[in-house]
Structure formats: structure tokens, C-alpha cells
Amino acid sequence: MSQINSEEILSSEISSYEELLAKSLQLQDRVKETQASLEAAYSGVINAKHVFEEIKKENIEELRVFRHVVTREAAEITRSIKQLKSNLDAKSLSEIREYVALCERLKTLQDAGFKFPV
């Protein structure tokens, strides 16, 4: 067996450290790449969140306007119905009911096959 001298031991140790240093540098580069990728992804998420917030604000405002329009329209319809009811007295109401009843009787006759003269 040949004896290993101190120079060979030192050379072997230095080579091991150089390999570890190279691996550490590769790992450091990969960590930097991953960090940059994560920062880009996070930036994208933040930008998407800002866009979503703006769209959400617009949608909320549109819904509020729609609700106000529907409320206003319903109030107008209710007011018109109340005015129509107040304008119809009991006699007019009974005449309208009589007219509707006649129309229903005519429809029944027509459905039963009765032919009206032209």
C-alpha cells in the first residue's frame, strides 16, 4: 500500500470544497430564479385583484342604479293603479265587470262552436 501524503489529502479536500461551492452556487441560482418567478406570479395576482376590485365597484354601482330604477318604476305603477281605482266609481266598476262577464260568455260560446254572423 502506498501512503497518502498531506498534499494529496489537501488536494482532495479542496476538490470536495470546490464541488460543494459549485453545487451551492447552482442552488443559489435556482433559488434566485424561483424567487423571481414567485415575485412575477405575485405581481400578476395583485394586478388581477386590482382589476377585479374595479369591476366589482362598477357592478355594485350598476346594481344600485338598477335597484333605484326598479323602485321608481314600481312606485309609478302603484301610483297609476291607485289613481285608476280612485277614478272608477262603483257604477263604472260594475259596468266593467258586466262587460268582462259578457266577453267571457261570448268566448265560451265561440269555443263551443257557435258561429257569429259576420
VOGU-3710 file (C-alpha; in Angstrom, 3 decimals, decimal comma):
1> msqinseeil> 0,000/0,000/0,000  1,136/3,420/-0,812  0,910/6,071/1,739  -1,174/9,144/1,151  0,752/12,303/1,726  -0,643/15,513/3,141  -0,583/17,224/-0,226  -2,952/14,621/-1,687  -5,252/14,960/1,331  -5,318/18,724/0,974
11> sseissyeel> -5,911/18,429/-2,754  -8,797/16,018/-2,133  -10,304/18,322/0,489  -10,007/21,338/-1,799  -11,683/19,422/-4,622  -14,541/18,452/-2,282  -14,966/22,068/-1,196  -14,869/23,255/-4,823  -17,608/20,739/-5,712  -19,691/21,867/-2,720
21> lakslqlqdr> -19,139/25,505/-3,714  -20,246/24,785/-7,312  -23,369/22,984/-6,061  -24,078/25,842/-3,646  -23,768/28,373/-6,476  -26,131/26,305/-8,650  -28,584/26,082/-5,786  -28,285/29,824/-5,194  -29,038/30,488/-8,878  -32,088/28,215/-8,747
31> vketqaslea> -33,311/29,983/-5,590  -32,946/33,367/-7,330  -34,852/32,076/-10,402  -37,607/30,679/-8,206  -37,792/33,918/-6,243  -38,112/35,941/-9,460  -40,810/33,581/-10,699  -42,724/33,887/-7,426  -42,436/37,675/-7,488  -43,799/37,759/-11,042
41> aysgvinakh> -46,679/35,459/-10,097  -47,465/37,553/-7,010  -47,391/40,725/-9,093  -49,858/39,111/-11,521  -52,180/38,183/-8,682  -52,038/41,713/-7,268  -52,794/43,213/-10,706  -55,700/40,807/-11,200  -57,018/41,762/-7,758  -56,958/45,461/-8,685
51> vfeeikkeni> -58,832/44,755/-11,928  -61,386/42,659/-10,026  -61,886/45,407/-7,438  -62,570/47,974/-10,164  -65,041/45,674/-11,924  -66,709/44,902/-8,595  -67,150/48,615/-7,859  -68,688/49,169/-11,304  -71,043/46,207/-10,873  -72,149/47,370/-7,449
61> eelrvfrhvv> -72,889/50,832/-8,828  -74,841/49,338/-11,764  -76,878/47,206/-9,345  -77,659/50,251/-7,214  -78,816/52,213/-10,244  -80,922/49,245/-11,407  -82,494/48,925/-7,947  -83,374/52,632/-7,913  -84,911/52,397/-11,395  -86,992/49,352/-10,441
71> treaaeitrs> -88,113/51,033/-7,229  -89,082/54,192/-9,107  -90,961/52,233/-11,799  -92,818/50,162/-9,193  -93,814/53,354/-7,373  -95,130/54,867/-10,625  -97,136/51,729/-11,401  -98,573/51,668/-7,891  -99,463/55,349/-8,130  -101,163/54,793/-11,517
81> ikqlksnlda> -103,179/51,866/-10,177  -104,301/53,902/-7,163  -105,303/56,762/-9,450  -107,202/54,374/-11,726  -109,016/52,858/-8,743  -109,948/56,267/-7,387  -111,278/57,346/-10,800  -113,538/54,314/-11,080  -116,658/54,687/-9,070  -118,896/51,765/-8,072
91> kslseireyv> -121,133/52,131/-11,138  -118,195/52,124/-13,587  -116,714/49,131/-11,819  -119,955/47,131/-12,094  -120,244/48,066/-15,782  -116,695/46,860/-16,414  -117,433/43,606/-14,556  -120,584/43,131/-16,618  -118,635/43,765/-19,844  -115,946/41,239/-18,855
101> alcerlktlq> -118,631/38,664/-17,984  -120,240/39,176/-21,415  -116,878/38,775/-23,134  -116,281/35,539/-21,225  -119,727/34,212/-22,225  -119,057/35,065/-25,873  -115,689/33,281/-25,697  -117,380/30,214/-24,179  -119,970/30,186/-26,994  -117,263/30,575/-29,604
111> dagfkfpv> -115,229/27,727/-28,077  -118,373/25,564/-28,085  -118,640/26,051/-31,868  -121,193/28,839/-32,129  -120,685/30,838/-35,325  -121,291/34,533/-35,066  -122,832/36,255/-38,116  -120,456/38,483/-39,983
//
